[in-house]
Amino acid sequence: MTIIKESTNMNYKNELEKIYSTKKPNYSKIIDKEIILYGAGSLGYMASDLLKKAGLKPKYIVDKNSIGKIDGIKIIPPSEIVKEDKENCLFLICIATIPYNEIYEFLNQLEVKNLLQFYTYAYIKFPQLLSNGWTCHEPTPNDKKEIEKVCKTLNHDELSLCHYLQFLWWKICGIEYIYENYPVLSGKKFFKSPSVPKLSEYEVLLDAGCHFGQTIETFMKATDNKFDKIYAFDPDQLNLEVCKKNFKDKRIVYSNKAIYNKNSLINFQDNLGFASKIYNTGDKTVEAVTIDSLNINPTIIKLHIEGNELNGLQGAKNTIARTKPFLMVLADHNNDGLYKIPQYMYSLNGYKLYFNLHDYCGNTAIFYGASK
């Protein structure tokens, strides 16, 4: 697990050949070992909750800066990891905001033998709950053809191209491959991204997957609080209630409906925080609607809906054709992000695509679409 750096003037066809020819990972020898979490931040909390729902419990949690417990699971410092656990347990890395390779090297120096990123583990063990760790270790000839089309589409912007190639390195090879002049834009997603154009005081944001309002907050700052309206959607009632408490602006219209590709009742897995999602055997039934059925005129559409981003786009076809909104679409929740999401976006008449990575290990990967 070594960071590999390259110069600019990227030849994406050569890079793709490197990716396809690199040996792919095999986790079969470590995946069923007793687990220990590394990282007690927001991802550590989410990991603990998801593991509980999957009937799994980590032995303990390791963190450099935290003490106490998460859901009854003890947090210890790295210095207290015993030799037996270093050799026999599987350490799941629950941090995506700093380079994976740095964490990997640190734990290697402590002689920890078995390491895996939490999203990768979750996708192998319970993909129905969390699909962010999806992989494409053996791309088909058609996959390769479509991936090359995405590269060609992004080739107008070397940052976008390098971030997409870095995304491919992780999803296909399980390697964090960072290009020297194009680091991950950590902490700069959505309205902090360089791909977002200057905003006016007449913007209308449709925020699908508003969670606690993090995107709403950055939107307000980006417009200097001068905007027309926000439509905030989240079917997870707890998320929506927190968002309502955080932002009581009368220009915000809240809805607990799910954004989808048809109007219907649909099963939804509730109370997973960031990971709450439309799910066939979910514990709750919610009303799903298309953006087209809302009869609104957004100037910006953000889709962060845990694997249903492509469905959300498909249900907004007429709205997009009519209003030409700026698009912000998550790509890391399932393999639609490999090429189906950008394929749909560049099929829209007159859209130019950008791609940014805002976290490590292929996480918080976003396609941005601007009307020409």
C-alpha positions as CSV (number, residue, x, y, z in Angstrom):
1,M,0.0,0.0,0.0
2,T,2.2,2.8,-1.3
3,I,1.2,6.2,-2.5
4,I,2.3,6.5,-6.2
5,K,2.8,10.0,-7.6
6,E,2.7,11.0,-11.2
7,S,3.3,14.2,-13.1
8,T,0.7,16.2,-15.0
9,N,-0.2,15.8,-18.7
10,M,-2.1,12.6,-18.0
11,N,-2.4,9.9,-20.7
12,Y,-5.5,8.2,-19.4
13,K,-5.3,5.3,-21.8
14,N,-1.9,4.4,-20.3
15,E,-3.2,4.8,-16.8
16,L,-6.1,2.5,-17.5
17,E,-3.8,-0.2,-18.8
18,K,-1.8,0.1,-15.5
19,I,-5.0,-0.3,-13.5
20,Y,-6.3,-3.3,-15.5
21,S,-3.0,-5.1,-15.3
22,T,-2.4,-4.6,-11.6
23,K,-3.0,-7.6,-9.3
24,K,-6.4,-7.5,-7.7
25,P,-6.8,-8.0,-3.9
26,N,-8.1,-11.2,-2.2
27,Y,-9.5,-10.8,1.2
28,S,-10.7,-14.4,1.8
29,K,-8.0,-15.3,4.3
30,I,-8.8,-12.4,6.7
31,I,-12.5,-11.5,6.2
32,D,-13.9,-13.8,8.9
33,K,-11.4,-13.0,11.7
34,E,-12.6,-11.3,14.9
35,I,-12.8,-7.6,14.3
36,I,-11.5,-4.5,15.9
37,L,-12.4,-0.9,14.8
38,Y,-9.7,1.7,14.2
39,G,-11.2,5.2,14.5
40,A,-13.8,6.5,16.9
41,G,-15.1,9.4,14.8
42,S,-18.3,9.7,12.9
43,L,-17.5,6.7,10.7
44,G,-16.6,4.7,13.8
45,Y,-20.0,5.4,15.3
46,M,-21.7,4.5,12.0
47,A,-19.6,1.3,11.7
48,S,-20.5,0.3,15.2
49,D,-24.2,0.8,14.5
50,L,-24.2,-1.1,11.2
51,L,-22.2,-4.0,12.7
52,K,-24.8,-4.2,15.5
53,K,-27.7,-4.4,12.9
54,A,-25.7,-7.1,11.1
55,G,-25.4,-9.1,14.3
56,L,-21.6,-8.4,14.7
57,K,-19.7,-6.8,17.5
58,P,-16.1,-5.6,17.5
59,K,-13.8,-6.7,20.3
60,Y,-13.0,-3.0,21.0
61,I,-12.2,0.3,19.2
62,V,-8.8,1.9,18.9
63,D,-8.3,5.6,18.6
64,K,-5.4,8.0,19.2
65,N,-7.5,10.8,20.7
66,S,-10.7,9.4,22.1
67,I,-11.5,7.5,25.3
68,G,-14.7,6.0,26.7
69,K,-17.1,3.8,24.9
70,I,-19.3,3.6,21.8
71,D,-22.5,1.7,22.3
72,G,-20.9,-0.2,25.2
73,I,-17.7,-1.0,23.2
74,K,-14.5,0.2,24.9
75,I,-12.2,2.6,23.2
76,I,-8.4,2.1,23.8
77,P,-5.3,3.9,22.6
78,P,-3.0,2.1,20.1
79,S,-0.4,1.5,22.8
80,E,-2.8,-0.9,24.6
81,I,-3.3,-3.3,21.6
82,V,-2.0,-6.7,22.7
83,K,0.3,-8.8,20.5
84,E,-2.2,-11.6,20.2
85,D,-4.8,-9.2,18.7
86,K,-2.3,-7.7,16.4
87,E,-1.6,-11.1,14.9
88,N,-5.1,-12.7,14.9
89,C,-7.8,-10.0,14.6
90,L,-8.9,-8.0,11.6
91,F,-8.6,-4.2,12.1
92,L,-11.2,-2.2,10.2
93,I,-10.1,1.3,9.4
94,C,-13.0,3.7,10.1
95,I,-11.4,6.9,8.9
96,A,-11.8,8.3,5.4
97,T,-10.7,12.0,6.0
98,I,-7.0,11.3,6.1
99,P,-4.9,9.2,3.7
100,Y,-5.5,5.5,4.1
101,N,-1.8,4.8,3.4
102,E,-0.8,6.9,6.4
103,I,-3.0,4.8,8.7
104,Y,-2.0,1.6,7.0
105,E,1.7,2.4,7.5
106,F,1.2,3.5,11.2
107,L,-0.6,0.2,12.0
108,N,2.0,-1.8,10.1
109,Q,4.7,-0.2,12.3
110,L,2.7,-1.4,15.3
111,E,2.9,-4.9,13.7
112,V,-0.8,-5.2,13.1
113,K,-1.1,-8.0,10.5
114,N,-4.6,-7.8,9.1
115,L,-6.1,-4.5,7.9
116,L,-9.1,-3.6,5.8
117,Q,-11.1,-0.4,5.1
118,F,-14.5,-0.6,6.9
119,Y,-16.5,0.1,3.7
120,T,-14.7,-2.8,1.9
121,Y,-15.5,-5.2,4.8
122,A,-19.1,-4.0,5.0
123,Y,-19.7,-4.6,1.3
124,I,-18.3,-8.1,1.5
125,K,-20.2,-9.0,4.7
126,F,-23.5,-7.1,4.4
127,P,-23.8,-5.2,1.1
128,Q,-27.6,-4.9,1.6
129,L,-26.9,-2.4,4.5
130,L,-24.0,-0.5,3.1
131,S,-22.7,-0.7,-0.5
132,N,-20.1,2.1,-0.4
133,G,-17.3,-0.5,-0.5
134,W,-18.4,-1.8,-3.9
135,T,-15.6,-3.1,-6.1
136,C,-15.1,-3.8,-9.8
137,H,-12.1,-6.1,-9.6
138,E,-12.8,-7.8,-13.0
139,P,-14.2,-5.1,-15.4
140,T,-15.8,-6.6,-18.5
141,P,-14.9,-5.4,-22.0
142,N,-18.0,-3.3,-22.0
143,D,-17.1,-1.8,-18.6
144,K,-13.7,-0.8,-20.0
145,K,-15.3,0.7,-23.1
146,E,-17.6,2.9,-20.9
147,I,-14.9,3.8,-18.4
148,E,-12.8,5.1,-21.3
149,K,-15.7,7.2,-22.5
150,V,-15.9,8.8,-19.0
151,C,-12.2,9.5,-19.1
152,K,-12.6,11.1,-22.5
153,T,-15.5,13.2,-21.2
154,L,-13.5,14.4,-18.2
155,N,-10.3,15.0,-20.2
156,H,-11.1,18.7,-20.5
157,D,-10.2,19.1,-16.8
158,E,-7.1,17.3,-15.5
159,L,-8.2,17.6,-11.9
160,S,-11.4,15.7,-12.7
161,L,-9.6,13.1,-14.8
162,C,-7.0,12.4,-12.2
163,H,-9.6,12.2,-9.4
164,Y,-11.6,9.7,-11.5
165,L,-8.5,7.6,-12.2
166,Q,-7.7,7.7,-8.5
167,F,-11.3,6.5,-7.9
168,L,-10.7,3.6,-10.4
169,W,-7.4,2.6,-8.7
170,W,-9.3,2.1,-5.4
171,K,-12.5,0.5,-6.8
172,I,-10.7,-1.9,-9.2
173,C,-7.4,-2.5,-7.5
174,G,-7.9,-1.6,-3.8
175,I,-4.9,0.8,-4.0
176,E,-4.9,4.4,-2.9
177,Y,-3.0,5.9,-5.8
178,I,-2.6,9.7,-5.4
179,Y,-1.5,12.0,-8.2
180,E,1.0,14.5,-6.9
181,N,-0.6,17.7,-8.2
182,Y,-4.2,16.6,-7.6
183,P,-4.6,15.7,-3.9
184,V,-8.0,14.7,-2.5
185,L,-10.1,17.8,-1.9
186,S,-10.8,16.9,1.7
187,G,-13.4,19.3,3.4
188,K,-14.2,20.9,0.0
189,K,-17.2,19.0,-1.2
190,F,-20.3,20.5,-2.8
191,F,-20.3,24.3,-2.6
192,K,-16.6,24.4,-1.6
193,S,-15.6,22.5,-4.7
194,P,-13.7,24.3,-7.5
195,S,-16.1,22.7,-9.9
196,V,-19.0,24.8,-8.7
197,P,-19.6,28.0,-10.5
198,K,-20.2,31.4,-8.9
199,L,-23.7,31.5,-7.4
200,S,-26.3,34.2,-7.7
201,E,-28.9,35.5,-5.2
202,Y,-31.7,33.7,-7.0
203,E,-30.6,30.1,-6.5
204,V,-33.1,27.4,-5.8
205,L,-31.5,24.3,-4.2
206,L,-33.1,20.8,-4.2
207,D,-31.2,18.9,-1.5
208,A,-32.1,15.2,-1.8
209,G,-30.5,13.6,1.3
210,C,-30.2,16.7,3.4
211,H,-29.2,14.7,6.6
212,F,-28.5,17.3,9.3
213,G,-28.2,20.2,6.8
214,Q,-24.5,20.2,6.2
215,T,-25.0,21.1,2.5
216,I,-27.6,23.7,3.4
217,E,-25.1,25.4,5.6
218,T,-22.4,25.6,2.9
219,F,-25.0,26.7,0.4
220,M,-26.1,29.6,2.6
221,K,-22.4,30.7,3.1
222,A,-21.7,30.4,-0.7
223,T,-24.7,32.7,-1.4
224,D,-24.0,35.0,1.5
225,N,-27.5,33.9,2.7
226,K,-29.0,35.5,-0.5
227,F,-31.0,32.7,-2.2
228,D,-34.5,32.1,-3.3
229,K,-35.5,28.7,-1.8
230,I,-34.3,25.3,-0.6
231,Y,-36.2,22.1,-1.0
232,A,-34.8,19.7,1.6
233,F,-35.7,16.0,1.4
234,D,-34.8,13.2,3.8
235,P,-37.1,10.1,4.5
236,D,-35.2,9.4,7.7
237,Q,-37.4,11.3,10.2
238,L,-34.6,11.7,12.8
239,N,-32.3,13.3,10.2
240,L,-35.0,15.6,9.0
241,E,-36.0,16.7,12.5
242,V,-32.4,17.6,13.3
243,C,-32.1,19.5,10.1
244,K,-35.3,21.4,10.9
245,K,-33.9,22.4,14.3
246,N,-30.6,23.5,12.8
247,F,-32.2,25.6,10.0
248,K,-35.5,27.4,10.6
249,D,-35.3,29.7,7.6
250,K,-38.8,30.2,6.1
251,R,-37.3,29.8,2.6
252,I,-36.6,26.1,3.4
253,V,-39.4,23.6,2.4
254,Y,-38.9,20.3,4.2
255,S,-40.1,16.9,3.1
256,N,-39.9,13.4,4.4
257,K,-40.5,11.9,0.9
258,A,-37.8,9.9,-0.9
259,I,-36.5,11.1,-4.3
260,Y,-36.8,8.2,-6.8
261,N,-37.5,7.4,-10.4
262,K,-41.3,6.9,-9.9
263,N,-44.1,8.0,-7.6
264,S,-44.9,5.1,-5.3
265,L,-44.7,3.7,-1.8
266,I,-41.3,2.1,-1.1
267,N,-39.4,0.3,1.7
268,F,-36.8,2.3,3.5
269,Q,-34.2,1.4,6.1
270,D,-34.5,4.0,8.8
271,N,-32.2,5.1,11.7
272,L,-28.9,4.5,10.1
273,G,-27.8,8.2,10.0
274,F,-25.8,8.8,6.9
275,A,-26.5,5.3,5.7
276,S,-30.4,5.3,5.8
277,K,-31.6,4.2,2.4
278,I,-34.2,2.9,0.1
279,Y,-34.0,-0.9,0.7
280,N,-36.2,-3.8,-0.3
281,T,-36.6,-5.2,3.2
282,G,-36.4,-1.9,5.0
283,D,-38.2,-1.4,8.3
284,K,-40.3,1.5,7.1
285,T,-42.6,2.4,4.2
286,V,-42.2,5.9,2.8
287,E,-43.7,7.9,-0.1
288,A,-41.3,8.2,-3.1
289,V,-41.6,10.9,-5.7
290,T,-39.8,12.0,-8.8
291,I,-38.3,15.5,-9.1
292,D,-40.4,16.0,-12.2
293,S,-43.6,15.5,-10.3
294,L,-42.7,18.3,-7.9
295,N,-43.3,21.0,-10.5
296,I,-40.5,23.2,-9.2
297,N,-37.6,25.0,-10.9
298,P,-34.4,24.2,-9.1
299,T,-31.2,25.9,-10.3
300,I,-29.1,23.3,-8.3
301,I,-29.9,19.6,-7.7
302,K,-27.8,17.7,-5.2
303,L,-28.4,13.9,-5.0
304,H,-26.9,12.1,-2.0
305,I,-29.3,9.2,-1.6
306,E,-27.3,6.1,-0.8
307,G,-27.2,4.3,-4.1
308,N,-30.4,5.7,-5.7
309,E,-28.7,8.7,-7.3
310,L,-29.2,7.3,-10.9
311,N,-32.9,6.7,-10.1
312,G,-33.1,10.3,-8.8
313,L,-31.6,11.6,-12.0
314,Q,-33.9,9.6,-14.2
315,G,-36.9,11.0,-12.3
316,A,-35.7,14.5,-13.0
317,K,-35.2,14.3,-16.8
318,N,-37.9,16.9,-17.7
319,T,-36.9,19.3,-14.9
320,I,-33.3,19.1,-16.0
321,A,-34.3,19.7,-19.6
322,R,-36.4,22.7,-18.6
323,T,-34.3,24.5,-16.0
324,K,-30.7,23.3,-16.8
325,P,-29.7,23.1,-13.1
326,F,-26.2,22.6,-11.8
327,L,-25.9,18.9,-10.8
328,M,-24.1,17.4,-7.9
329,V,-24.4,13.6,-7.8
330,L,-22.6,11.1,-5.4
331,A,-20.8,8.3,-7.2
332,D,-19.5,6.1,-4.4
333,H,-22.6,4.4,-3.1
334,N,-22.8,1.7,-5.7
335,N,-21.3,0.7,-9.1
336,D,-23.6,3.1,-10.9
337,G,-20.8,5.6,-10.2
338,L,-18.4,3.7,-12.3
339,Y,-20.0,4.9,-15.6
340,K,-23.8,4.8,-15.5
341,I,-24.2,8.0,-13.6
342,P,-21.8,10.0,-15.8
343,Q,-23.2,8.2,-18.9
344,Y,-26.6,9.6,-18.0
345,M,-25.3,13.0,-17.2
346,Y,-23.4,13.5,-20.5
347,S,-26.4,12.2,-22.4
348,L,-28.2,15.3,-21.2
349,N,-28.1,18.0,-23.9
350,G,-25.4,20.6,-23.2
351,Y,-23.8,19.4,-19.9
352,K,-20.1,19.5,-19.1
353,L,-18.9,17.0,-16.4
354,Y,-16.4,17.4,-13.6
355,F,-15.4,14.8,-10.9
356,N,-14.0,15.4,-7.5
357,L,-12.8,13.1,-4.7
358,H,-13.4,14.7,-1.3
359,D,-12.3,11.8,1.0
360,Y,-9.9,8.9,0.7
361,C,-10.5,5.3,-0.4
362,G,-12.9,6.4,-3.2
363,N,-15.3,8.0,-0.7
364,T,-17.3,11.2,-1.2
365,A,-16.8,11.0,-4.9
366,I,-19.0,13.5,-6.7
367,F,-19.9,14.1,-10.4
368,Y,-20.6,17.7,-11.0
369,G,-22.6,18.8,-14.1
370,A,-22.7,22.3,-15.5
371,S,-24.9,23.4,-18.3
372,K,-22.8,24.8,-21.1
